[in-house]
Amino acid sequence: MAKKGRLTNEQRDRLQEHARLLYTKENITSQKELAEKTGVSEKTISEWITTGNWKKYKRNTILTREEQLINLQDELVEINEAIKAKPEGARFADSKVANVRRYLIKDIKDLEHETGIKETVDVLTLFINEIKKDNKGDAQLIGKYAHAYIQSKLR
């Protein structure tokens, strides 16, 4: 269902970002469904997918967080191994290395514990799919609330 009239650049950018997140994070790849959820035409969605190279981005976003976590953990292991390799009596981190290690630990903890949009979307999608098995009407209602909640997190 396309909106009548022209959108401002800000509105267009916001809708495009929302559609991209639905496509890449919620795995909604139907142009018709994306168009309905964002209020733009299927043609516009098609153009955004092509010009934004969303298919490639979708593949890349899946591993990015996990890869980053692995990289940080590898760095931490390397620092700890370097400290252990020092001669006895000198097996401690100097202030510079200790600060780096502290920041690595904090970043690892943040990545492991923060709930991002992707996780929220994944959980809500699983929940709605379970509800849908018993009652499609309830699932649609919950879907609308979930959609509004996700939009509020994007602001």
VOZA-29603 format. One record per residue: residue in three letters; x, y, z of N, C-alpha, C in turn. Coordinates in steps of 0.2 Angstrom, whole numbers, padded with zeros to 4 digits, always signed. Atoms other than C-alpha are relative to their C-alpha. Layout:
<fidrens>
AlaXYZXYZXYZ ...
</fidrens>
This chain:
<fidrens>
Met+0004-0006+0000+0000+0000+0000+0004+0006+0000 Ala-0005-0006+0000+0010+0015-0006-0003+0006+0002 Lys+0003-0006-0003+0008+0032+0002-0001+0005-0006 Lys+0001-0005+0005+0001+0046-0008+0005+0006+0001 Gly-0004-0006+0000+0012+0061-0012+0007-0001+0001 Arg-0008+0001+0000+0031+0064-0010+0002+0000+0008 Leu-0003+0000-0007+0041+0060+0006+0006+0005+0000 Thr-0006-0004-0001+0054+0071+0013+0006-0005+0000 Asn-0006+0004+0000+0072+0065+0012+0000-0004+0007 Glu+0000+0003-0007+0071+0062+0031-0005-0006+0000 Gln+0005+0006+0000+0055+0051+0029+0002-0005-0004 Arg-0002+0005+0005+0062+0042+0014+0006-0004+0003 Asp-0005+0003-0003+0078+0038+0023-0002-0004+0006 Arg+0003+0004-0006+0069+0032+0039-0003-0006-0002 Leu+0003+0006+0002+0058+0021+0029+0005-0005-0003 Gln-0005+0004+0003+0072+0014+0019+0004-0004+0005 Glu-0004+0004-0006+0082+0010+0035-0004-0005+0003 His+0004+0005-0003+0067+0002+0042-0001-0006-0004 Ala+0001+0006+0004+0064-0009+0027+0007-0004-0001 Arg-0007+0003+0000+0083-0013+0026+0000-0005+0007 Leu+0000+0004-0006+0082-0019+0044-0005-0006+0000 Leu+0005+0005+0001+0066-0029+0041+0003-0006-0005 Tyr-0003+0004+0005+0075-0037+0026+0006-0004+0003 Thr-0006+0003-0002+0092-0040+0034-0001-0004+0007 Lys+0000+0003-0007+0087-0044+0052-0006-0004+0001 Glu+0006+0004-0001+0069-0051+0052-0001-0005-0006 Asn+0001+0004+0005+0072-0060+0036-0006+0000-0004 Ile+0006-0001+0004+0057-0053+0027+0003+0002-0007 Thr-0003-0001+0007+0062-0055+0009-0005+0002-0005 Ser+0006-0001+0005+0045-0053+0001-0001+0008-0001 Gln+0000-0007+0002+0045-0036-0008-0007+0002+0002 Lys+0007-0002-0001+0026-0036-0006-0001+0001+0008 Glu+0000-0001-0007+0027-0038+0013+0004+0006+0003 Leu-0004-0005-0002+0041-0026+0015-0004+0007-0002 Ala+0003-0006+0002+0031-0013+0005-0006+0001+0004 Glu+0006-0001-0005+0015-0016+0016+0003+0003+0007 Lys-0002-0002-0007+0025-0014+0032+0003+0007+0000 Thr-0003-0007+0001+0034+0002+0026-0004+0005-0003 Gly+0005-0005+0003+0020+0010+0016+0003+0003-0006 Val-0002-0003+0007+0030+0012+0000-0001-0006-0005 Ser+0002+0005+0006+0028+0003-0017+0005-0006+0000 Glu-0004+0006+0001+0035-0014-0021+0006+0002-0005 Lys-0005-0002+0005+0045-0005-0035+0005+0004+0004 Thr-0005-0003-0004+0053+0006-0022+0004-0004+0004 Ile-0004+0006-0004+0058-0009-0011+0005-0003-0005 Ser-0004+0003+0005+0065-0017-0027+0006+0004-0001 Glu-0006-0004+0002+0076-0002-0031+0004+0001+0006 Trp-0004-0001-0006+0082+0000-0013+0004-0007+0001 Ile-0004+0007-0001+0087-0019-0012+0006+0000-0005 Thr-0006+0000+0005+0097-0017-0028+0005+0005+0001 Thr-0005-0006-0001+0105+0000-0025+0004-0001+0006 Gly-0003+0001-0007+0108-0004-0007+0004-0006+0001 Asn-0003+0006+0000+0115-0021-0011-0001-0004+0007 Trp+0002+0003-0006+0105-0028+0003+0001-0007+0001 Lys-0001+0007+0000+0107-0046-0002+0007-0002+0003 Lys-0007+0001-0002+0126-0045+0001+0001+0002+0008 Tyr+0000-0002-0007+0123-0035+0017-0003-0005+0005 Lys+0004+0005-0004+0111-0048+0024+0005-0006+0001 Arg-0005+0005-0001+0125-0061+0022+0005+0002+0005 Asn-0006-0003-0004+0138-0050+0030-0002+0001+0008 Thr+0002-0002-0006+0128-0045+0045-0001-0006+0005 Ile+0001+0006-0004+0125-0063+0052+0006-0001+0004 Leu-0006+0002-0003+0143-0066+0056+0004+0006+0004 Thr-0004-0006-0002+0149-0048+0060+0001+0000+0008 Arg+0000-0001-0007+0145-0048+0079+0004-0006+0003 Glu-0003+0006-0002+0151-0066+0081+0008+0000-0001 Glu-0007+0000+0002+0167-0063+0072+0004+0006+0004 Gln-0003-0005-0004+0170-0047+0082+0002-0003+0007 Leu-0001+0004-0007+0168-0057+0098+0006-0004+0000 Ile-0005+0005+0001+0180-0070+0092+0007+0004-0001 Asn-0006-0004+0001+0193-0057+0087+0002+0003+0007 Leu-0001-0003-0007+0192-0048+0104+0003-0006+0005 Gln-0002+0005-0005+0194-0065+0113+0007-0002-0002 Asp-0007+0001+0002+0209-0069+0102+0005+0005+0002 Glu-0004-0005-0003+0217-0053+0107+0002-0001+0007 Leu-0001+0001-0007+0214-0056+0125+0005-0006+0002 Val-0005+0006-0001+0222-0074+0124+0007+0002-0002 Glu-0007-0001+0002+0237-0067+0115+0003+0005+0005 Ile-0003-0004-0006+0240-0054+0129+0001-0004+0006 Asn-0001+0005-0006+0238-0067+0142+0006-0005-0001 Glu-0006+0005+0002+0250-0079+0133+0007+0004+0000 Ala-0007-0004+0000+0263-0065+0131+0002+0002+0008 Ile-0002-0001-0007+0262-0061+0150+0002-0007+0003 Lys-0003+0007-0003+0264-0080+0154+0007-0002-0003 Ala-0007+0002+0003+0279-0081+0143+0006+0004+0003 Lys-0005-0004-0003+0288-0068+0153+0004-0004+0005 Pro-0003+0003-0006+0301-0074+0166-0003+0000+0006 Glu+0004+0000-0007+0295-0079+0183+0002+0006+0004 Gly-0001-0006-0004+0294-0064+0194-0002+0007-0004 Ala+0002-0005+0004+0289-0053+0179-0006-0001-0004 Arg+0006+0002+0003+0273-0061+0174-0006+0004+0002 Phe+0005-0005-0002+0262-0046+0176-0001+0005-0006 Ala+0001-0005+0006+0255-0033+0164+0002+0007+0003 Asp-0002-0007-0002+0262-0016+0164-0007+0004-0001 Ser+0006-0004+0000+0249-0002+0165-0003+0001-0007 Lys+0003-0001+0007+0247+0000+0146-0003-0007-0002 Val+0003+0007+0002+0244-0019+0143-0006-0001+0005 Ala+0005+0001-0005+0233-0019+0159-0006+0004-0003 Asn+0006-0004+0003+0222-0005+0151-0003-0003-0006 Val+0002+0003+0006+0221-0014+0135-0004-0006+0001 Arg+0004+0006-0002+0216-0030+0143-0007+0002+0003 Arg+0006-0002-0003+0203-0021+0154-0005+0002-0005 Tyr+0005-0002+0006+0195-0013+0138-0002-0006-0004 Leu+0002+0006+0004+0195-0030+0129-0005-0004+0004 Ile+0005+0003-0005+0186-0038+0144-0006+0003+0000 Lys+0006-0004-0001+0174-0024+0145-0004-0001-0007 Asp+0004+0001+0006+0170-0025+0126-0002-0007-0001 Ile+0002+0007+0001+0169-0044+0126-0007-0001+0004 Lys+0005+0001-0005+0157-0043+0141-0006+0004-0004 Asp+0006-0003+0004+0146-0030+0131-0003-0003-0005 Leu+0003+0004+0005+0145-0040+0116-0003-0006+0002 Glu+0003+0006-0002+0141-0056+0125-0007+0002+0004 His+0006-0001-0004+0127-0048+0136-0005+0005-0003 Glu+0005-0005+0002+0119-0033+0127-0005-0004-0005 Thr+0005+0002+0005+0103-0037+0118-0001+0005-0005 Gly+0001-0004+0006+0103-0030+0101-0007-0001-0003 Ile+0006+0000+0004+0089-0027+0089-0001-0007-0003 Lys+0001+0006+0003+0093-0043+0080-0002-0005+0005 Glu+0002+0005-0004+0091-0054+0095-0007+0002+0002 Thr+0007-0002-0002+0075-0044+0100-0005-0003-0006 Val+0004+0002+0006+0068-0047+0082+0000-0008+0000 Asp+0000+0008+0000+0073-0066+0083-0005-0002+0005 Val+0005+0003-0005+0064-0069+0099-0007+0002-0001 Leu+0007-0002+0002+0049-0059+0094-0003-0004-0006 Thr+0002+0004+0005+0048-0068+0078-0002-0007+0002 Leu+0001+0007-0002+0049-0085+0086-0006+0000+0004 Phe+0006+0000-0004+0036-0080+0099-0006+0001-0004 Ile+0006-0001+0005+0024-0074+0085-0002-0006-0004 Asn+0001+0006+0004+0026-0089+0075-0003-0006+0004 Glu+0003+0005-0004+0022-0100+0090-0008+0002+0001 Ile+0007-0002-0001+0006-0090+0093-0004-0001-0006 Lys+0004+0001+0006+0001-0091+0075-0002-0007-0001 Lys+0002+0007+0001+0000-0110+0076-0007-0001+0003 Asp+0006+0001-0003-0015-0108+0088-0005+0006-0002 Asn+0004-0005+0001-0022-0091+0084+0003+0006-0004 Lys-0003-0005+0004-0018-0080+0069-0002+0007+0002 Gly+0002-0006-0002-0028-0066+0075+0004+0003+0006 Asp-0005-0002-0005-0018-0065+0091+0007+0002-0002 Ala-0007-0001+0003-0002-0067+0081+0000+0007-0003 Gln+0000-0006+0004-0007-0052+0070+0000+0006+0005 Leu+0000-0006-0005-0011-0041+0085+0007+0001+0004 Ile-0006+0000-0003+0005-0046+0094+0006+0003-0005 Gly-0005-0002+0005+0015-0043+0078+0000+0007-0001 Lys+0001-0008+0000+0008-0025+0077+0004+0003+0006 Tyr-0003-0003-0006+0014-0022+0095+0008-0001-0001 Ala-0007+0001+0001+0031-0030+0091+0003+0004-0005 His-0003-0004+0006+0033-0020+0075+0001+0007+0003 Ala+0000-0007-0003+0029-0004+0085+0006+0000+0005 Tyr-0005+0000-0005+0041-0009+0099+0007+0000-0004 Ile-0006+0000+0004+0055-0013+0086+0002+0007-0003 Gln+0000-0007+0003+0052+0004+0078+0003+0005+0005 Ser-0002-0005-0006+0054+0013+0095+0007-0001+0002 Lys-0007+0002-0002+0071+0004+0098+0004+0003-0006 Leu-0004-0003+0005+0077+0011+0081+0001+0007+0000 Arg-0001-0007+0000+0074+0029+0085+0005+0002+0005 
</fidrens>
